[in-house]
Amino acid sequence: MFLFLEYGGVILMERVVALVRENGRTKILTADNSAGESVFTPQALDARGKRFLGGQNVKESPEGERKGKR
């Protein structure tokens, strides 16, 4: 899954460690100690990602690969 940011940036969700809401902005902290920022709430970021997937439910298979399910 991806986080689609308002300025056209995209962050792979597997890299995200935490989403922190502070002063009307959402800080996106990643595993490599980098950070991004968004005006969107975590819920809005999730909805944008789901719209990109076309409403598919994404689940992880036992082998660890991601598969889309309609």
Secondary structure in CASP SS format (residue, H / E / C, confidence):
PFRMAT SS
TARGET T0000
AUTHOR 0000-0000-0000
METHOD secondary structure of the structure
MODEL  1
M C 1.00
F E 1.00
L E 1.00
F E 1.00
L C 1.00
E C 1.00
Y C 1.00
G C 1.00
G C 1.00
V E 1.00
I E 1.00
L E 1.00
M H 1.00
E H 1.00
R H 1.00
V E 1.00
V E 1.00
A E 1.00
L E 1.00
V E 1.00
R E 1.00
E E 1.00
N C 1.00
G C 1.00
R E 1.00
T E 1.00
K E 1.00
I E 1.00
L E 1.00
T E 1.00
A C 1.00
D C 1.00
N C 1.00
S C 1.00
A E 1.00
G E 1.00
E E 1.00
S E 1.00
V C 1.00
F C 1.00
T C 1.00
P H 1.00
Q H 1.00
A H 1.00
L H 1.00
D H 1.00
A H 1.00
R H 1.00
G H 1.00
K H 1.00
R H 1.00
F H 1.00
L C 1.00
G C 1.00
G C 1.00
Q C 1.00
N E 1.00
V E 1.00
K E 1.00
E E 1.00
S C 1.00
P C 1.00
E C 1.00
G C 1.00
E C 1.00
R E 1.00
K E 1.00
G E 1.00
K E 1.00
R C 1.00
END
